[in-house]
Every structure is written in structure tokens, then in C-alpha cells.
Amino acid sequence: MRVVLEPVSGTAKDNLERARLEIERVLAFRGSVTGVKAEGKRIIVEFEINPKWDLPMAEKVSYLEEWIPAKVKVVFKVVSVSRICSS
């Protein structure tokens, strides 16, 4: 999955580590961060959902789409939470 964030202050590049730590905090046991990159003013954080989390995948995705924007601290604006589709 992927979370797109915009830092409230500073540049995206300067906030990469902070964004990674914030998403790790919010996810807790639900998943783990696999990558973080800056694209313009935005930060893209990719993560994998924990396969041991005991819910059907559709419920996990739905839960995270609501959970992440509600729990991310105000130092970031959550632009989107989406599932990464692989071909």
C-alpha cells in the first residue's frame, strides 16, 4: 500500500525520515514500511500489510484507509492512502 503525505512545514526531502517514523508509529503491528521517497512537495511512503493480522485483506485495506488519516499527527497532511496494484 501507499500513503502520500505533504509536510506542513519544511520540504518533503527534509521530512523523509520523520514521515517514515510517523507511518511506522501509526501502523504498529498492522504493517511495515518498505520505502520512502520525495516527489516534489509530497512524500510517498510504501508499506506492506502484516499477513499475520487476522482479518480478510479487503477489511485490512478498508480499515487502513480510514485509520491512517485519522491517526497521523498534524505535522503531515494525508493526501491519499491507496493500494498499489501490481500487473
DSSP file (Angstrom, degrees, kcal/mol; ACC not computed):
  #  RESIDUE AA STRUCTURE BP1 BP2  ACC     N-H-->O    O-->H-N    N-H-->O    O-->H-N    TCO  KAPPA ALPHA  PHI   PSI    X-CA   Y-CA   Z-CA
    1    1 A M              0   0    0      0, 0.0    46,-2.3     0, 0.0     2,-0.4   0.000 360.0 360.0 360.0 171.3    0.0    0.0    0.0
    2    2 A R  E     -AB  46  82A   0     80,-2.9    80,-2.8    44,-0.2     2,-0.4  -0.998 360.0-162.9-142.0 138.7    1.0    3.6   -0.3
    3    3 A V  E     -AB  45  81A   0     42,-2.7    42,-2.9    -2,-0.4     2,-0.5  -0.990  10.8-155.1-119.9 130.1    0.4    6.8    1.7
    4    4 A V  E     -AB  44  80A   0     76,-2.7    75,-3.0    -2,-0.4    76,-1.3  -0.928  20.2-179.0-106.6 124.9    1.0   10.2    0.2
    5    5 A L  E     -AB  43  78A   0     38,-3.0    38,-3.0    -2,-0.5    73,-0.2  -0.856  21.6-154.6-121.4 153.6    1.8   12.9    2.7
    6    6 A E  E     - B   0  77A   0     71,-2.1    71,-2.9    -2,-0.3    36,-0.2  -0.997  26.0-127.0-123.6 126.1    2.6   16.6    2.5
    7    7 A P  E     - B   0  76A   0      0, 0.0    69,-0.2     0, 0.0     3,-0.1  -0.470   7.3-141.5 -69.5 142.2    4.6   18.1    5.3
    8    8 A V  S    S+     0   0    0     67,-2.6     2,-0.3     1,-0.2    68,-0.1   0.855  87.6  15.5 -71.3 -35.3    3.1   21.1    7.0
    9    9 A S  S    S+     0   0    0     66,-0.5    -1,-0.2     2,-0.1     2,-0.0  -0.980 112.1  20.5-138.1 153.4    6.5   22.8    7.3
   10   10 A G  S    S-     0   0    0     -2,-0.3     2,-0.2    -3,-0.1     3,-0.0  -0.175  92.7 -55.8  82.5 178.3    9.8   22.2    5.6
   11   11 A T     >  -     0   0    0      1,-0.1     4,-0.9    -5,-0.1    30,-0.1  -0.516  40.9-117.3 -92.8 162.0   10.5   20.3    2.4
   12   12 A A  T >4 S+     0   0    0     28,-0.4     3,-0.8     1,-0.2     4,-0.3   0.920 116.4  53.8 -61.1 -43.9    9.5   16.8    1.5
   13   13 A K  G >4 S+     0   0    0     27,-0.3     3,-0.9     1,-0.3     4,-0.3   0.878 107.7  50.0 -60.3 -38.9   13.1   15.8    1.3
   14   14 A D  G 34 S+     0   0    0      1,-0.2    -1,-0.3     2,-0.1     4,-0.2   0.686 112.4  48.6 -73.3 -17.8   13.9   17.2    4.7
   15   15 A N  G <X S+     0   0    0     -4,-0.9     4,-2.5    -3,-0.8    -1,-0.2   0.239  75.8 106.8-107.8  11.9   11.0   15.2    6.3
   16   16 A L  H <> S+     0   0    0     -3,-0.9     4,-2.3    -4,-0.3     5,-0.2   0.939  84.5  42.0 -58.2 -51.3   11.6   11.8    4.8
   17   17 A E  H  > S+     0   0    0     -4,-0.3     4,-2.5     1,-0.2    -1,-0.2   0.898 114.2  52.1 -65.7 -40.5   12.8   10.1    8.0
   18   18 A R  H  > S+     0   0    0     -4,-0.2     4,-2.1     1,-0.2    -1,-0.2   0.897 110.1  49.3 -61.8 -40.1   10.1   11.8   10.1
   19   19 A A  H  X S+     0   0    0     -4,-2.5     4,-2.5     2,-0.2     5,-0.2   0.912 110.0  51.0 -65.6 -43.0    7.4   10.6    7.7
   20   20 A R  H  X S+     0   0    0     -4,-2.3     4,-2.3     1,-0.2    -2,-0.2   0.939 112.2  46.3 -59.6 -47.2    8.8    7.0    7.8
   21   21 A L  H  X S+     0   0    0     -4,-2.5     4,-2.2     1,-0.2    -1,-0.2   0.873 111.3  52.5 -64.2 -37.7    8.8    7.1   11.6
   22   22 A E  H  X S+     0   0    0     -4,-2.1     4,-2.3     2,-0.2    -1,-0.2   0.920 111.2  45.3 -65.9 -44.0    5.2    8.5   11.7
   23   23 A I  H  X S+     0   0    0     -4,-2.5     4,-2.8     2,-0.2     5,-0.2   0.887 111.4  53.2 -69.2 -37.2    3.8    5.9    9.4
   24   24 A E  H  X S+     0   0    0     -4,-2.3     4,-2.3    -5,-0.2    -1,-0.2   0.915 110.4  48.6 -59.9 -41.5    5.6    3.1   11.4
   25   25 A R  H  < S+     0   0    0     -4,-2.2    -2,-0.2     2,-0.2    -1,-0.2   0.928 113.8  45.3 -63.6 -45.8    4.0    4.5   14.6
   26   26 A V  H  < S+     0   0    0     -4,-2.3    -2,-0.2     1,-0.2    -1,-0.2   0.899 115.9  45.9 -67.2 -41.3    0.6    4.6   13.1
   27   27 A L  H >< S+     0   0    0     -4,-2.8     3,-2.6     1,-0.2    -1,-0.2   0.904  76.8 160.0 -69.0 -41.3    0.8    1.2   11.5
   28   28 A A  G >< S-     0   0    0     -4,-2.3     3,-0.8     1,-0.3    -1,-0.2  -0.345  78.8  -8.1  51.0-123.6    2.3   -0.5   14.6
   29   29 A F  G 3  S+     0   0    0      1,-0.2    -1,-0.3    -2,-0.1    24,-0.1   0.581 123.6  81.2 -75.9  -9.8    1.6   -4.3   14.2
   30   30 A R  G <  S-     0   0    0     -3,-2.6    20,-2.5    -4,-0.1     2,-0.3   0.683 107.1 -32.1 -75.1 -18.1   -0.6   -3.7   11.1
   31   31 A G  E <   -C   49   0A   0     -3,-0.8     2,-0.4    18,-0.3    18,-0.2  -0.987  55.0-110.7-179.3-179.4    2.3   -3.4    8.7
   32   32 A S  E     -C   48   0A   0     16,-2.2    16,-2.6    -2,-0.3     2,-0.2  -0.999  30.6-111.3-140.3 141.1    5.8   -2.3    8.0
   33   33 A V  E     +C   47   0A   0     -2,-0.4    14,-0.3    14,-0.2     3,-0.1  -0.485  29.6 176.9 -70.8 132.8    7.3    0.5    5.9
   34   34 A T  E     -     0   0A   0     12,-2.9     2,-0.3     1,-0.4    13,-0.2   0.569  63.1   0.0-111.6 -16.8    9.2   -0.8    2.8
   35   35 A G  E     -C   46   0A   0     11,-1.7    11,-2.8   -15,-0.0     2,-0.4  -0.955  48.8-163.6-171.6 151.7   10.1    2.5    1.2
   36   36 A V  E     +C   45   0A   0     -2,-0.3     2,-0.3     9,-0.2     9,-0.2  -0.996  19.2 164.3-140.9 133.2   10.0    6.3    1.4
   37   37 A K  E     -C   44   0A   0      7,-2.1     7,-3.0    -2,-0.4     2,-0.4  -0.996  31.3-124.7-149.0 153.7   10.7    8.9   -1.3
   38   38 A A  E     -C   43   0A   0     -2,-0.3     2,-0.4     5,-0.2     5,-0.2  -0.818  21.1-179.1 -97.3 135.3   10.1   12.5   -2.0
   39   39 A E  E >   -C   42   0A   0      3,-3.0     3,-2.0    -2,-0.4     2,-0.3  -0.877  63.9 -58.0-133.0 101.5    8.3   13.6   -5.2
   40   40 A G  T 3  S-     0   0    0     -2,-0.4   -28,-0.4     1,-0.3   -27,-0.3  -0.497 120.5 -16.0  64.5-125.0    8.1   17.4   -5.4
   41   41 A K  T 3  S+     0   0    0     -2,-0.3     2,-0.3   -29,-0.1    -1,-0.3   0.425 125.5  82.7 -89.2   0.0    6.3   18.7   -2.3
   42   42 A R  E <   - C   0  39A   0     -3,-2.0    -3,-3.0   -36,-0.2     2,-0.5  -0.716  64.5-144.9-110.8 156.3    4.9   15.2   -1.4
   43   43 A I  E     -AC   5  38A   0    -38,-3.0   -38,-3.0    -2,-0.3     2,-0.6  -0.973  11.1-155.3-117.3 130.1    6.3   12.2    0.4
   44   44 A I  E     -AC   4  37A   0     -7,-3.0    -7,-2.1    -2,-0.5     2,-0.6  -0.930   9.0-171.2-108.5 121.5    5.3    8.7   -0.7
   45   45 A V  E     -AC   3  36A   0    -42,-2.9   -42,-2.7    -2,-0.6     2,-0.4  -0.956   4.9-163.0-113.6 119.2    5.5    6.0    1.9
   46   46 A E  E     +AC   2  35A   0    -11,-2.8   -12,-2.9    -2,-0.6   -11,-1.7  -0.814  15.0 171.2-101.8 143.3    5.1    2.4    0.8
   47   47 A F  E     - C   0  33A   0    -46,-2.3     2,-0.4    -2,-0.4   -14,-0.2  -0.982  28.5-127.4-148.6 158.5    4.3   -0.3    3.2
   48   48 A E  E     - C   0  32A   0    -16,-2.6   -16,-2.2    -2,-0.3     2,-0.3  -0.859  28.6-120.9-105.5 141.9    3.3   -4.0    3.4
   49   49 A I  E     - C   0  31A   0     -2,-0.4   -18,-0.3   -18,-0.2   -19,-0.1  -0.642  35.1-105.0 -80.6 137.9    0.3   -5.2    5.4
   50   50 A N    >   -     0   0    0    -20,-2.5     3,-1.4    -2,-0.3    -1,-0.1  -0.483  23.9-153.1 -63.7 117.9    1.2   -7.7    8.1
   51   51 A P  T 3  S+     0   0    0      0, 0.0    -1,-0.2     0, 0.0     4,-0.1   0.701  93.3  61.4 -68.5 -17.4    0.0  -11.1    6.8
   52   52 A K  T 3  S+     0   0    0      2,-0.1     2,-0.5    -3,-0.0    -2,-0.1   0.531  73.4 111.2 -86.0  -5.7   -0.5  -12.3   10.4
   53   53 A W  S <  S-     0   0    0     -3,-1.4     2,-2.1   -23,-0.1     7,-0.1  -0.598  76.5-128.5 -69.6 119.9   -3.0   -9.6   11.1
   54   54 A D  S    S+     0   0    0     -2,-0.5    -1,-0.1     6,-0.0    -2,-0.1  -0.422  70.5  92.9 -84.3  70.8   -6.2  -11.7   11.4
   55   55 A L  S    S-     0   0    0     -2,-2.1    -2,-0.1    -4,-0.1     2,-0.0  -0.975  82.7 -91.5-147.6 153.9   -8.6  -10.0    9.0
   56   56 A P    >>  -     0   0    0      0, 0.0     4,-2.1     0, 0.0     3,-0.6  -0.397  43.6-112.6 -62.6 148.8   -9.6  -10.6    5.4
   57   57 A M  H 3> S+     0   0    0      1,-0.3     4,-2.6     2,-0.2     5,-0.2   0.863 115.5  55.1 -54.5 -42.8   -7.4   -8.4    3.0
   58   58 A A  H 3> S+     0   0    0      1,-0.2     4,-2.2     2,-0.2    -1,-0.3   0.884 109.7  47.3 -61.5 -37.6  -10.4   -6.3    1.9
   59   59 A E  H <> S+     0   0    0     -3,-0.6     4,-2.6     2,-0.2    -1,-0.2   0.875 110.1  52.7 -70.3 -37.8  -11.1   -5.4    5.6
   60   60 A K  H  X S+     0   0    0     -4,-2.1     4,-2.6     2,-0.2    -2,-0.2   0.947 111.5  46.0 -61.1 -48.2   -7.5   -4.6    6.3
   61   61 A V  H  X S+     0   0    0     -4,-2.6     4,-2.2     2,-0.2    -2,-0.2   0.931 114.1  47.6 -61.6 -47.6   -7.3   -2.2    3.3
   62   62 A S  H  X S+     0   0    0     -4,-2.2     4,-1.2    -5,-0.2    -1,-0.2   0.916 112.4  49.8 -59.8 -45.0  -10.6   -0.5    4.3
   63   63 A Y  H >X S+     0   0    0     -4,-2.6     4,-3.2     1,-0.2     3,-0.6   0.928 111.8  47.4 -60.1 -47.7   -9.5   -0.2    7.9
   64   64 A L  H 3X S+     0   0    0     -4,-2.6     4,-2.1     1,-0.2    -1,-0.2   0.844 104.5  60.3 -66.9 -33.7   -6.1    1.3    7.0
   65   65 A E  H 3< S+     0   0    0     -4,-2.2    -1,-0.2    -5,-0.2    -2,-0.2   0.820 117.7  32.0 -62.9 -29.8   -7.7    3.8    4.5
   66   66 A E  H <X S+     0   0    0     -4,-1.2     4,-1.2    -3,-0.6    -2,-0.2   0.840 119.1  52.5 -90.7 -40.3   -9.7    5.2    7.5
   67   67 A W  H  X S+     0   0    0     -4,-3.2     4,-1.7    -5,-0.2     5,-0.2   0.912 103.1  54.6 -65.5 -47.9   -7.2    4.6   10.3
   68   68 A I  H >X S+     0   0    0     -4,-2.1     4,-1.9     1,-0.2     3,-0.5   0.933 108.9  44.9 -61.3 -51.9   -4.1    6.3    8.8
   69   69 A P  H 34 S+     0   0    0      0, 0.0    -1,-0.2     0, 0.0    -2,-0.2   0.860 115.0  50.9 -61.0 -31.8   -5.6    9.7    8.0
   70   70 A A  H 3< S+     0   0    0     -4,-1.2    -2,-0.2     1,-0.2    -3,-0.1   0.792 117.5  37.2 -74.2 -27.3   -7.2    9.8   11.5
   71   71 A K  H << S+     0   0    0     -4,-1.7     2,-0.2    -3,-0.5    -1,-0.2   0.610  84.6 106.6-105.1 -14.5   -4.0    8.9   13.4
   72   72 A V  S  < S-     0   0    0     -4,-1.9     6,-0.1    -5,-0.2   -49,-0.1  -0.491  76.2-112.6 -68.8 132.7   -1.3   10.8   11.5
   73   73 A K    >   -     0   0    0     -2,-0.2     3,-1.8     1,-0.1    -1,-0.1  -0.183  28.8-102.5 -64.6 159.7   -0.1   13.7   13.6
   74   74 A V  T 3  S+     0   0    0      1,-0.3    -1,-0.1     3,-0.1    -2,-0.1   0.446 108.0  85.3 -68.8   0.7   -0.7   17.2   12.3
   75   75 A V  T 3  S+     0   0    0    -68,-0.1   -67,-2.6   -67,-0.1   -66,-0.5   0.638  97.0  43.1 -74.8 -11.4    2.8   17.7   11.1
   76   76 A F  E <  S-B    7   0A   0     -3,-1.8     2,-0.5   -69,-0.2    -1,-0.1  -0.978  73.6-142.1-131.4 146.9    1.7   16.0    7.9
   77   77 A K  E     -B    6   0A   0    -71,-2.9   -71,-2.1    -2,-0.4     2,-0.7  -0.942  23.8-133.8-102.3 126.1   -1.4   16.3    5.7
   78   78 A V  E     +B    5   0A   0     -2,-0.5   -73,-0.2   -73,-0.2     3,-0.1  -0.725  25.2 178.8 -82.0 117.1   -2.5   12.9    4.4
   79   79 A V  E     -     0   0A   0    -75,-3.0     2,-0.3    -2,-0.7    -1,-0.2   0.880  63.1 -19.0 -84.0 -44.2   -3.2   13.3    0.7
   80   80 A S  E     -B    4   0A   0    -76,-1.3   -76,-2.7     2,-0.0     2,-0.4  -0.992  42.7-152.6-161.9 156.5   -4.2    9.7    0.0
   81   81 A V  E     +B    3   0A   0     -2,-0.3     2,-0.3   -78,-0.2   -78,-0.2  -0.992  36.6 161.5-129.6 123.1   -4.0    6.1    1.1
   82   82 A S  E     -B    2   0A   0    -80,-2.8   -80,-2.9    -2,-0.4     2,-0.4  -0.968  41.2-110.1-145.9 158.8   -4.2    3.6   -1.6
   83   83 A R        -     0   0    0     -2,-0.3     2,-0.6   -82,-0.2    -2,-0.0  -0.710  34.1-127.5 -85.1 136.3   -3.5    0.0   -2.6
   84   84 A I        -     0   0    0     -2,-0.4     2,-0.5     1,-0.0    -1,-0.0  -0.768  22.2-147.8 -86.4 121.7   -0.6   -0.5   -5.0
   85   85 A C        -     0   0    0     -2,-0.6     2,-0.4     2,-0.0    -1,-0.0  -0.793   9.7-159.2 -93.4 127.3   -1.8   -2.6   -7.9
   86   86 A S              0   0    0     -2,-0.5    -2,-0.0     1,-0.1     0, 0.0  -0.848 360.0 360.0-105.7 144.2    0.8   -4.9   -9.5
   87   87 A S              0   0    0     -2,-0.4    -1,-0.1     0, 0.0    -2,-0.0   0.464 360.0 360.0 -80.7 360.0    0.4   -6.2  -13.0
